[in-house]
Amino acid sequence: MGEYLKPTLMQRKGMLVVPQVVRNELGLEHGSPVDWFKGNDGWTIRPAMSLDEALNHIGDALREKGISQEELMAELTKARGEVVNEQRKSKSKKSKKPKA
């Protein structure tokens, strides 16, 4: 079961004070970047990942699902083509509208 801490009040401009026990546990110091993640159970805060860490995390998740780099690149190319086609259709519809 989780641990409950007393509520934290939001300050001006949306600032929150992260309890000392949480800062210590997460290794957060003044100016530390944090990531916010919304999951099924609500919001999670964690120390921000560097780009390398994030890419490694994504790579690990893809490998767990059995998706190769080649498959990923093929899907990304396909998705990009679909986005470009939608943009072209949208642009074409706008240019065909009569001006008022």
Residue, then its C-alpha position, 0 to 999 in steps of 0.5 A: m500500500g502507498e504512503y500518504l503525505k499531508p496535502t501540499l498547497m499550490q502557490r502563486k503561478g501554480m508552484l507546488v512545494v515538493p515535500q523534503v522526503v519526496r525530493n530526497e527519494l527522487g534526488l531532486e534539488h533546486g532547478s532539477p527538471v521533472d517529467w509529468f506523466k498522466g496515467n490511468d491512476g492520475w498524474t505522476i512526477r519523476p525526475a526528467m529523463s535525458l534524451d538518451e535515457a528516453l530513447n533507450h526506454i523507448g527502444d527497450a519497450l519496442r524490443e519487449k514487444g518484438i518490434s524491430q527498428e526496420e518495422l518501426m521505420a516502415e510504420l513511421t514512414k507510412a504514418r508520415g505519408e498519411v499525415v502529408n496526404e491529409q494536409r494536402k487534402s485540407k489545403s486543397k479544400k481550403s483553396k477551392k472555397p469561394k471567397a466572400 
